[in-house]
Amino acid sequence: MGYIQVEKIVDVLVDPLRHSLRDRDPYVRKTAATCVAKLYMYDRILVESENFVDMLRDLLADPNPTVVANAVAALTEISERSDNIQLRLNHSIASKLVSALGECSEWGQTYILEALMYYVPQESEDAEMLAERISPRLQHANSAVVLTATKVMMYLMNYMKNEEEINQLCRKLGPPLVTLLTSGYEVQYVALRNIQLIIQRRPEILKNDIKVFFCKYDDPICVKLGKLEIIFRLANVGNVDIVLNELKEYAAEVDVDFVRKSVRAIGRLAVKIESAADKCISALLELIQTKVNYVVQEAIIVIRDIFRKYPNQYESIISTLCENLDDLNEPEAKASMIWIIGQYADRIENADELLDDFLYTFLEEPYEVQLALLTATVKLFVQRPTAGQNLVPKVLKWATEEVDSPDLRDRGYIYWRLLSTDPAVAKAVVLSDKPAITTESDNLDPNFLDELLLHIGSLASIYHKSPTSFISRYKARYLLPSPALQTRKDGQQQLPFVQAQQPQLQQEQYQQSTPQQQQQQSIAATPFNDWSYNAAASNNRVVSIQNNNPYSTDLLQ
């Protein structure tokens, strides 16, 4: 009947539902708990006015673990959909829920573990004890239980200060994640996307398991690309030789997209590990000698990044690169080669001829190639004025008069004025030191990563996007403040950017609100440690705060 969203049916449903929530049969009680959540989607005011949420709260103490799991699932669903009901668990309730895990079905365990994300430890020891009790769930056969348990343990680590305890938990997390890779390809892909997030925060979890992620010949492309990214992130000085040999094998495969990513990974490896740069350059030169078009182009793209990372170290290979100019037909590869020619124009004797060949099709080239040609020509002129004096005028004329891109046109005017005003200043500007290139740009923002780690096992962890970007009216999750909340290794406390904006925003909302709203907001500011709820403001219910009650009330906006 909960699915029949007709007003008369709903009115008839209220009394039987109230009795069912107190029925002797646990099957009836657990079904009634689910019905409350369905009814809430249809008529929120009715559910709150009839005290059904209070009755769900009472079911958390039910002796039957299935009833507890359904009650938790219903409360979680209501909390996520409501603007003024917020689920919070105190330590005693969280402990009771963990005790019920062993007797629940696999989906009941998932519901309970998901609800534990609403528990905010107030002491480091509480977080450690709870994580230790949850760890047996990592051995479960159901991948949903494993991923949800992993999420809860990663969450609790933010509130632990004992590094030895954290390291022990990290050692426990590794084998279950590796075991997920023996499942079907769909589960493997979900696991790989989540592992990419986990190792950005805790690389020590899988630091010794890199060989597990080596690709198999029959893996689908999505799984191969996921493994390739993890291999790169786990690469270090100790295993770089094994990784490089593996990447060279991947670069000889038939899948074009996978080969491109593999070649690019070799270049990223050179940027990441300085001691391996020579070996990576040798590997890239071997790949260029294969004369495979897309391999050559990818190699030139990553060699440009290596030149930026290690200037004046590998110029000897430029002649080899110049032998493959005829193979370049992709914009990024062309732009990379042009950048190399312009950057080392003083060492390439025929740099003017090479650039002149590219300039034949200047007006037909994509924007990024035109931009590279403009800058490279100016670099040639400031380093070798006699060689570039014939090229610069026509390039500047094209850039300022015959192109549609405002960015290209503006840069052309800037270069023209610099050269006509003071060539020495132009040389200092054009040949200035470039920012150091690193692989850190591949990492997610730490605060954004914190948010995604709260959504392990969900679509957000697969898309690597915040749920608010693809789910309307979604309640954003973030690490709540607590005396036990630890500081990240980068020195920033693990609070997302929204926290810094909240006080001012709340103050402005408070000043603009009515006296009745201000009273409600004052109640909302009351500290809380446990799960709670408040009915709609229009019901004019009396709200009481009982700090010694494990089921206290919390009014949120």
Order of alpha helices (4+ residues) and beta strands (2+ residues): alpha-alpha-alpha-alpha-alpha-alpha-alpha-alpha-alpha-alpha-alpha-alpha-alpha-alpha-alpha-alpha-alpha-alpha-alpha-alpha-alpha-alpha-alpha-alpha-alpha-alpha-alpha-alpha
